[in-house]
Amino acid sequence: MTAALSGLFVASFLSATVLPMASEGVLIALLLAGSAPTAALIAVATLGNVLGACTGWVLGRTAAPWLTRAFRLSETQRDSALAALRRRGPPVLLLTWVPFVGDALTVAAGAIRVPFLVFLGWTAAGKLGRYAVVAWLTLAAST
């Protein structure tokens, strides 16, 4: 069980960065295999994904211009993320789980200095919700 949870944590962390991977597949496989209790799998996936997002926030806070180039975010992606955060406020961080958009949102949140605890709360809620829905759908479909 420890190896399964460790692998899920790593996959979840890395998928919250700009690496093109999806941790949902790992979660689904572990759920179907009965590798660990559902709550533990959701908690580990959420923790890894939130910590990965926090990495984006820190990088945005300290190196936003460099990151735009390094992560190959287009000006459109960057400007869209910044505009969404400014217009909608921190609740838009519930969408940090969305592929590509979420990466830009985490960096943008750091760049415009969204307070860390505000960022953490909204981001964790969105990511937890996503993993809970994936788990629920997986288990409902497998019965």
C-alpha positions, 0 to 999 in steps of 0.5 A, spaced: 500 500 500 505 504 501 508 504 494 501 505 491 500 511 495 507 514 494 506 513 486 499 516 487 503 522 490 508 523 485 503 522 479 499 528 483 504 532 484 507 532 477 501 533 474 500 539 478 506 542 474 506 543 467 508 536 465 503 533 461 500 527 465 494 526 468 494 523 475 486 521 475 488 515 471 493 513 477 487 514 482 482 510 478 487 504 477 488 504 484 481 505 486 479 499 481 485 495 484 483 496 491 490 498 493 488 503 499 482 505 502 478 510 498 479 516 503 486 515 503 487 515 495 483 521 495 487 525 500 494 523 498 492 525 491 489 531 493 495 533 497 500 531 492 496 536 487 496 541 492 503 541 493 504 541 486 500 547 485 503 551 491 510 550 487 507 554 481 504 559 486 511 560 489 514 560 482 509 565 480 511 570 486 518 570 485 519 569 477 513 570 473 516 573 467 522 568 467 516 562 468 512 565 462 518 563 458 520 557 461 513 554 461 512 556 454 505 559 456 503 564 451 502 571 452 494 569 451 494 564 456 498 568 461 494 574 460 487 570 460 489 567 467 491 574 470 485 577 467 480 571 470 484 572 477 483 580 477 476 579 474 473 573 478 477 573 484 480 568 488 474 563 487 477 562 480 482 558 483 477 552 484 479 551 477 486 550 478 485 542 476 483 544 469 489 542 464 493 547 462 489 553 465 490 551 472 498 551 471 497 558 468 492 560 474 497 557 479 503 562 477 498 568 475 496 567 483 503 568 485 505 573 480 499 578 482 500 576 490 494 572 492 495 571 499 498 564 500 492 561 505 487 564 500 490 561 494 491 554 498 484 554 501 481 555 494 486 551 490 485 545 495 477 545 495 477 545 487 482 539 487 479 535 493 472 536 489 475 533 483 478 527 486 472 526 490 468 526 483 473 522 479 473 517 485 465 517 486 464 516 478 469 510 478 466 506 484 459 507 481 461 505 474 465 499 477 459 496 481 
